[in-house]
Amino acid sequence: WPYCRKRCSYCNFNKYVVPAVDEAAVRACLVREARTLLRLSQVQSVTSVFFGGGTPSLASPHTIAAVLEAIAGAAHLPTGAEVTLEANPSSAGTPRLAGFRAAGVNRLSIGVQSLDDAELRLLGREHTAVEARQAVEAARGLFPGRTSLDLIFGLPGQSRDAWARGLEAALGLCDDHISLYQLTLEQGTALATQVWAGALPTPPQDLLADMYQTARAMLVAAGFRHYEVSNFARKGALSTHNLSYWRAEQYIGVGPGAHGRFVLRGEGGRSREARVQTLEPDAWMREVQSQGHGTRRRVVLSPLELLEEVLALGLRTDEGITHERWEHFSPHLSLDAVFGVPGQARSLQQQGWLLLDGGGLRCTREGLALLDSLLPDLLCQLQ
């Protein structure tokens, strides 16, 4: 769902602020594209559905229900399959959330980002801290144990203590899943322009690292498992859908700018394709109406490219890459054969950043925080 009511100061996602949305037309195209791509993939069963954006909570529950009905009509959608909807606090009142639950949503991801009004203004969010609290409380009432919070750290001028206080407040409010994202200054965004012009300070790297480690310690102490670089869960409330990305499973992307990774068995395909749908909503709708889907770019992944994705995504998680999963993608070359020999991987193991044992290949707790700087060496060794 690519539409938003306003553009946040830090966001460079594929989103559009328009005076009015022809929701019936968008709904019809989402339904048609979902059916087309499921037919092309010949997928038998769908394990999870994730409505992202934009701001999917601006869509009507009727649209969400129609998409889920289309999926269930084209493939098996088990009764207990995880169905997540991203929501903004400003469009997450109790009646609306109840409508989404009735439509088939059973997990909510709320873009709180901060519980401080000054920080929310800096981020260009349209909600206040009070509205964020109300939205989370309403969500927890309807989706107990299945409400996730998004928070951003590393804002210009933010101190470690201010971040810790904000996280403490979030811990008093949250359910069993939290996602923490370090602010990335993206070219073309209002916030990046201000920082690069010197109007706002650039957060120092050491401070960002300190904030991350502080958050990790606080969340682990509160009973959360740090199961992925940015994600924390307790009581087993891990995101099934996001785990499927990190485990390099197949997924179908539906809607403007959506990404997918799947084998086109309906066309006799044997190799996985990386697919990207047309970005601009009106152009995407025209393509869906004329050919059934709006895929703008499709690239067949080579065996090496697929293994690079398995490596880069799998190492984001605390479970890492199991021997069994690696063997599924690389039947003739084991993890030990690639990374157990003298080279960069062994050096990273000796430095305490990486582990290769009977469980597979994974980062240590310290290595997880440095993953982006470890990957180039590992990808080089894989090649």
Secondary structure, DSSP 4 states (H G I P E B T S, - for coil): --B-SS--TT--SS-B--S---HHHHHHHHHHHHHHHHHHHT--B--EEEE-SS-GGGS-HHHHHHHHHHHHHHSB--TT-EEEEEE-GGG--HHHHHHHHHHT--EEEEEEE-S-HHHHHHHT-SS-HHHHHHHHHHHHHHSTT-EEEEEEE--TT--HHHHHHHHHHHHHH--SEEEEEE----TTSHHHHHHHTTSSPPPPHHHHHHHHHHHHHHHHHTT-EEEETTEEESTT---HHHHHHHTT--B---STT-EEEEE-GGGT--SEEEEEE-SSHHHHHHHHHHHS--EEEEEEPPHHHHHHHHHHHHTTBSS-B-HHHHHHH-TTS-HHHHHSSSSHHHHHHHTTSEEEETTEEEE-HHHHTTHHHHHHHHHHHH-
